[in-house]
Amino acid sequence: MVFYFSATGNSQYAADRIAGELKDRTISIGAALRDRRFEYDISGDEYLVFVVPTFAWTLPGAVGEFIESMVLKGYGNQKVYGVFTCGESSGGECAALAAMLQGKSIGFNGSFDLVMPDNFIIWSSLPPKQTLDKILSAADSRLEEIIEAIKSKSQGKIDTNQPRDLFMPIAEISTSKGTSKLYYTEACTSCGLCQKLCPMSCITGDNEGHPVWEGRCTMCLACLHNCPSRAIEHGQDTKGKERYINPKVTLRLENKY
């Protein structure tokens, strides 16, 4: 089984490629969190792979919460890997995933870094399209190497250091209290896509269907990047910046259990 968490499509693309080669199933962690579904039967699976992005050099908060609640039936001799999509490197993410899995009495056969476009535009800006295309092309080549390593059941990277954080803390944000930096502009068409995509279900709609952020946010920015009207901003940090969606995928809103 291949679990993945994806806000802009990078990790979904990698997960789909890996699952296709392994003839395996994919489960979106974001959709699983929305559905509150944490129990899975992997008795017929040969591999268990977690394909997730790097948030502040560790696991995303949403992924951490999913693994804490996850119940796997039939776990036994599966090879267990992490594949981390990242801008430069995954930092302490390998150690964090290994520690969380150990807490569930699940073994770990190592991880692989997969450099893809860094789209956390609160801190930075996207590179030009030509550079993005080069990054995605190099990622395809690296992904082929990762797939071959997993298929041959090779050892991935092991980090024995104590992780500083198991996962990025989840923030409490509120539109009504003025503590959310996420907001919509007049370009909003009330399409509701942001509500459907939010893995934490912290986006609701006001009387006119405009998004309201109330609750626990994992800062994945799925709402911001995927808004078809580019009507969502994060304070002044994202104004005038390009958005990013992996050009080879369409984000899935639901799992096929």
MARTORNU-163142 format. One record per atom (N, C-alpha, C): residue in three letters; x, y, z. Coordinates in steps of 0.05 Angstrom, whole numbers, plus 5000, padded with zeros to 4 digits. Layout:
<atoms>
ALAXYZ...
</atoms>
This chain:
<atoms>
MET501749765000MET500050005000MET501850255000VAL500950454985VAL502550704983VAL500750934995PHE501551035018PHE500251265030PHE501751515020TYR500151725014TYR501451975005TYR499952215016PHE501352435019PHE500152685026PHE501052895006SER499153024994SER499753204972SER497953444971ALA499053684970ALA497453924969ALA497554044941THR499653994926THR499954114899THR500553904878GLY500653654886GLY500853434866GLY503553304864ASN505753424876ASN508353304874ASN508453014885SER507552994910SER507552734923SER505552534911GLN503252644902GLN501352464889GLN502552354863TYR503952514848TYR505152424823TYR507152204829ALA508852244849ALA510852034856ALA509451784866ALA507351814883ALA505951584893ALA504551424871ASP503351564852ASP502051424830ASP504051264813ARG506451384809ARG508451244793ARG509450994808ILE509951034834ILE510950804850ILE508850584852ALA506350654858ALA504250454860ALA503850314833GLY504050464811GLY503650334785GLY505750124780GLU508250184787GLU510449984783GLU510249754802LEU509249804826LEU508949594846LEU506349434843LYS504649534825LYS501949424822LYS500449424849ASP500549664861ASP499549694889ASP497349914889ARG496349954913ARG494150154918ARG495350414929THR493950634924THR494650884936THR492450974955ILE493151104977ILE491251224995ILE492151515001SER490451704995SER491051985001SER490652035031ILE492752115045ILE492552175073ILE490652405078GLY490652605060GLY488852825063GLY485952745062ALA485252575043ALA482452475041ALA481852295065ALA483752135074ALA483251955097ALA482752125122LEU484152345125LEU483652515148LEU480852645147ARG480052725123ARG477352835120ARG475152625126ASP475752375118ASP473852165122ASP474052045150ARG476152125165ARG476652005192ARG476951705189ARG478451615169ARG478851325164ARG481751265169PHE482351095189PHE485051045197PHE485850745197GLU483950565192GLU484450285194GLU484650165166TYR486850015161TYR487349905134TYR488449615136ASP487549445118ASP488449175117ASP490649155096ILE493149095104ILE495349075086ILE496448795084SER494748605093SER495648325093SER496548215066GLY495348325045GLY496148225018GLY498248395004ASP499348585019ASP501248765006ASP504148685012GLU505848734993GLU508748664996GLU510348905006TYR509249145001TYR510649395008TYR508849575024LEU510049745040LEU508649965053LEU510350215049VAL509250405033VAL510850635026VAL509350895034PHE510851085045PHE509751345053PHE511051555035VAL509451675018VAL510551885000VAL509452155009VAL511152315021VAL510152565034VAL512152785030PRO511253035030PRO512953265027PRO514453325053THR516453485051THR518053575074THR516953845083PHE516153865108PHE515254115120PHE517154195142ALA518654415138ALA520454505159ALA522354285167TRP523354135147TRP525253915151TRP524353685168THR521653645169THR520553415182THR517953345169LEU516353175181LEU513753085170LEU511753315172PRO509853335153PRO507653515157PRO505953435181GLY504753625194GLY503153565218GLY500853385211ALA499653415188ALA497453235180ALA498352945178VAL500752905168VAL501752635165VAL502352515193GLY503552685211GLY504052595238GLY501452505252GLU499352665249GLU496852595262GLU495652345250PHE495952305224PHE494852065211PHE496351815222ILE498951825223ILE500551595232ILE499851535261GLU499551735277GLU498851685305GLU496251535308SER494351585290SER491751445291SER491551195274MET493551155257MET493450935238MET493450655251VAL491750485241VAL491750205250VAL492050025225LEU494149865224LEU494649695201LEU494149405209LYS492249275195LYS491748995199LYS493448835180GLY494648615189GLY496148445170GLY499048535166TYR499948715184TYR502848795181TYR504548565189GLY506648505173GLY508448285180GLY511048315167ASN511348215142ASN513948205128ASN514148425107GLN512448615106GLN512548825086GLN515148985088LYS516249065065LYS518449255065LYS517149535067VAL518249695085VAL517149955092VAL519050175085TYR518150365068TYR519850585059TYR518550855061GLY520151065062GLY519251335060GLY520451455035VAL518851605020VAL519751764997VAL518952055002PHE520952225005PHE520452495014PHE520852694991THR518752824982THR519053034962THR519953284977CYS521953424966CYS523153644980CYS524353844961GLY524954084971GLY526154294954GLY529154254951GLU530454174973GLU533354124972GLU533953854985SER533153835010SER533553585025SER531353545045SER531053305056SER528853245074SER529653295103GLY532053375109GLY532853435136GLY532553195155GLY531053235176GLY530653025196GLY528152855191GLU526952875167GLU524452735162GLU524752425164CYS527052325155CYS527552035156CYS527451945185ALA528852085203ALA528852005231ALA526152035243ALA524652235235ALA521952285246ALA520052055238LEU520051985212LEU518351765204LEU519051505217ALA521651445219ALA522551195232ALA521651185261ALA521851415275ALA521051425303ALA518051385306MET516451505288MET513551475290MET512651195283LEU513951075264LEU513350795257LEU514150605279GLN516450655291GLN517350495314GLN515350505336GLY514150735340GLY512050765361GLY509550595355LYS509250515330LYS507050335322LYS507950045319SER510449995327SER511649725324SER511849645294ILE512449845277ILE512849795249ILE515749835242GLY516849645227GLY519649665219GLY520049885198PHE522549935191PHE523150145171PHE525650065155ASN525350065129ASN527549995111ASN528950225098GLY528350465108GLY529750705098GLY528150885080SER529351105072SER527951305057SER529651405033PHE528251545015PHE529451664991PHE528451944988ASP530352134982ASP529552404977ASP528952444947LEU526852594941LEU526052654914LEU525752954911VAL527753084900VAL527653374897VAL525653454875MET523753624883MET521653724865MET521254014871PRO519654154856PRO519354444860PRO518454514888ASP519954684902ASP519154784928ASP516954994925ASN514554944935ASN512355124930ASN511255254956PHE512855254977PHE511955395001PHE512555694997ILE510855824982ILE511456104973ILE511156314995ILE510456225019ILE510556415042ILE513356505047TRP515256315044TRP518056375049TRP519656445025SER518756365001SER520256404977SER518456444953SER519656454930SER518056484905SER518856254887LEU517056184869LEU517555974850LEU519656064829PRO521355884820PRO523255954799PRO521955984773PRO523256074752PRO522056094726PRO521255824715LYS519355824696LYS518255584685LYS520455394674GLN522455514661GLN524655354650GLN526055194671THR526455324694THR527755194717THR525954974728LEU523355044731LEU521354844740LEU521454594723ASP521454634697ASP521454404678ASP523954234682LYS526254354687LYS528754204692LYS528554044718ILE527454174738ILE527154034764ILE525353784761LEU523053824746LEU521153604743LEU522353384725SER524053454705SER525353254689SER527353094705ALA528953234721ALA530853094738ALA529452914759ALA527153004768ALA525552854788ALA524652594775ASP523852594750ASP523052354736ASP525252144735SER527652234730SER529952054729SER530551944757ARG530452114777ARG530952024804ARG528751834813LEU526351884805LEU524051714813LEU524451434802GLU525451414778GLU525951154766GLU527950994783GLU530051134793GLU532051004810GLU530750914836ILE529051084848ILE527751014873ILE525950774869ILE524450764848ILE522650544843ILE524250284840GLU526450294826GLU528050054823GLU529149964850ALA529950154867ALA531050084893ALA528849954910ILE526450054909ILE524249944925ILE523549664914LYS523349634887LYS522649374876LYS524649164883SER527249244884SER529349044891SER529649014921LYS527949164936LYS528049144966LYS530749224977SER531949434965SER534449534974SER534149704999GLN536249735014GLN536249905038GLN536150195030GLY534350355041GLY534350645037GLY536050775058LYS535951045058LYS537451205078LYS536251155106ILE538051115125ILE537251095153ILE538551315169ASP537051465184ASP538051675201ASP537551605230THR539751555244THR539551455272THR539451695292ASN539551935283ASN539452165301ASN536652195313GLN536652315336GLN534052375349GLN532752605335PRO530352575324PRO529152795309PRO528453025328ARG528853265319ARG528153505335ARG525153525338ASP523653475317ASP520753475317ASP519753245301LEU517853095312LEU516752875296LEU515152975273PHE513853195276PHE512353325254PHE511953615260MET511453765239MET511154055241MET508554115257PRO508754285277PRO506354335294PRO504054445277ILE501654365285ILE499154465271ILE498254715285ALA497654915269ALA496955175280ALA493855205283GLU493055345305GLU490355415309GLU489855685295ILE488155695276ILE487655955262ILE484656015262SER483956275261SER481156355262SER480756605246THR478956595227THR478156835212THR476657025230SER474856915246SER473157085263SER474757235284LYS476857115294LYS478457235315LYS480857395303GLY481057385276GLY483157545263GLY485957425266THR486057165272THR488757035276THR489556875251SER487856865231SER488656725206SER489756915186LYS492156855176LYS493357015154LYS492256935127LEU490856705126LEU489556625101LEU486956775098TYR486556885074TYR483957035069TYR483457025039TYR480857085033TYR480157095004TYR479857384995THR480257424970THR480057694958THR477457704942GLU476957934931GLU474457984916GLU474357804891ALA476557674883ALA476557494860ALA475157234866CYS474557174891CYS473356924899CYS470556884886THR470156654875THR467556584862THR465856394878SER466756334903SER465256154921SER464955874909CYS467055784895CYS466855524882CYS466955294902GLY468155334925GLY468155134946GLY470454934944LEU472154954924LEU474354764920LEU476154754944CYS476754984956CYS478554994979CYS477454835002GLN474854845006GLN473654685028GLN473954385023LYS473554304998LYS473754024991LYS476653914993LEU478654084989LEU481354004989LEU482654005017CYS481654155035CYS482954195061CYS483153935076PRO485553835082PRO485753575096PRO484953585125MET484953825137MET484253855165MET481353935169SER479953975147SER477054065147SER476754315164CYS478654505161CYS478454755177CYS477454985160ILE476454925135ILE475355135118ILE472355085116THR470755275123THR467855265119THR467055505101GLY464455535096GLY463555745079GLY461755945094ASP461956195088ASP460156385100ASP457456385085ASN455756575091ASN453056575079ASN453156595049GLU455356695038GLU455556725009GLU457456514997GLY458256325013GLY459956115003GLY462956175002HIS463756415013HIS466556485014HIS467956325036PRO470456255033PRO471856095053PRO472256245079VAL471956085101VAL472456185128VAL474355975141TRP476656075151TRP478555895163TRP478255895193GLU477355675204GLU476955645232GLU477855365241GLY479955355257GLY480755095267GLY483755045264ARG484454785260ARG487154705260ARG488154675231CYS490254825225CYS491354835198CYS494154715197THR494654545177THR497254425174THR499054585155MET498154805145MET499754985128MET500754855103CYS499054685091CYS499854555066CYS499454745042LEU497754945045LEU497255145024LEU495755024999ALA494454795004ALA492854684982ALA490654884973CYS489455014992CYS487355204985CYS488455434968LEU490755534975LEU491955764961LEU492855694933HIS494355474930HIS495455404904HIS493255304884ASN491255174894ASN489255054876ASN486855234870CYS486655464883CYS484455644877CYS484455724848PRO482355654833PRO482255714804PRO482256014798SER481456174817SER481356464813SER483656614825ARG485556454837ARG487856574851ARG486856784872ALA484756714886ALA483456904904ALA484256864933ILE486156694939ILE486956644967ILE489756744971GLU490156894992GLU492857004999GLU493556925028HIS496056945034HIS497056915062HIS498457175070GLY496957345083GLY497957605091GLY499057755066GLN501357875070GLN502758005047GLN504757815034ASP505157575046ASP507357395038ASP507057295009THR504557255000THR504157124974THR503157304952LYS502857554958LYS501757744938LYS503757774915GLY502657744891GLY504157774866GLY505857524860LYS505757314875LYS507357084870LYS505856874854GLU507356724837GLU506156514821GLU505256284839ARG503156154831ARG502155914845ARG503355664830TYR503155434844TYR504255194832TYR502354954836ILE501954814814ILE500554554814ILE502154374796ASN502854134805ASN504353944788ASN502853914762PRO504153964739PRO502653964713PRO501753684704LYS502553474718LYS501953204708LYS499753064724VAL498553204743VAL496453074759VAL494153254764THR491953134771THR489653274782THR489153164810LEU489053334830LEU488853234857LEU486253084861ARG486552854874ARG484152684880ARG482952774906LEU480252804906LEU478852884930LEU477952654947GLU477752414935GLU476752184949GLU478551944946ASN478451764965ASN479751504963ASN477851294954LYS478951094941LYS477450844935LYS478250634955TYR476650604976TYR477450414997TYR476850124990
</atoms>
